[in-house]
Structures are given as C-alpha cells and as structure tokens.
Amino acid sequence: MQPPSIIAASSVGAAANGLFTTKPIPHLMDQLQRITKIELDYLIACQQRMESLLNKSLTPHPTLQIPTKHNPMEEGNDKPLTPTDVEGVSKMIAAEQAHAQS
C-alpha cells in the first residue's frame, strides 16, 4: 500500500499532466518532491501507475450498455467505477502491482 502523501502528490501530478497534455509542466514533480520530501522516482512511478489505471478504467467496455434515458428511480443504485477515497486508490495500485508481478 502506498502512503496517502505519495498518492496525493502523484494525483496532483497526474491531474496536471492530464490538463496540460500539449505542454508539460517540467518542474511540477520537482516542486512536489521538495514540498513532500518524497523521492522523485516514487512520485513519478505512482503517477504513471495512476494514469495507467485511469486509462484502463476510462476505456469503454464493449459489453457496457449506456442508458439512453434517465430514470430517477434508479438513482442511488449507481456505484462509482473509480475509487473515491485515498484507501480505494491505494488498493487499486496494490492490486495492479500484484497483477504485474504475477
């Protein structure tokens, strides 16, 4: 499991990387490293794993059916496809690492 500080700092880097795909922010990860005192290699590796997981989870599934009409009765039954807290992200990264090692 990754510490929340690595996940948070890497999330900032991944978000900035996603926003500014045409022009990278060269010193952002260096600044995050100085602020958090986390080794740059760990931040970059975590950011890359996050981006990889997001790309996989955002790719449309061929058998996934998208509803065409909104049904208010179904509200509350939907579960998010992506994790919504630090622990969930950490578990996803750990699972991805275990899968990559096997």
QUIVENUR-V681075 format. One record per pair of residues at least 12 apart in sequence whose C-alpha atoms are under 6 Angstrom apart, sorted by sequence separation. I is the first residue (numbers start at 1). J is the second residue. D is the distance in Angstrom with one decimal. If there is no record, write none. Layout:
i=I j=J d=D
i=I j=J d=D
//
This chain:
i=10 j=43 d=5.4
i=14 j=47 d=5.6
i=10 j=47 d=4.7
i=2 j=90 d=5.7
i=1 j=90 d=5.6
i=1 j=94 d=5.7
//
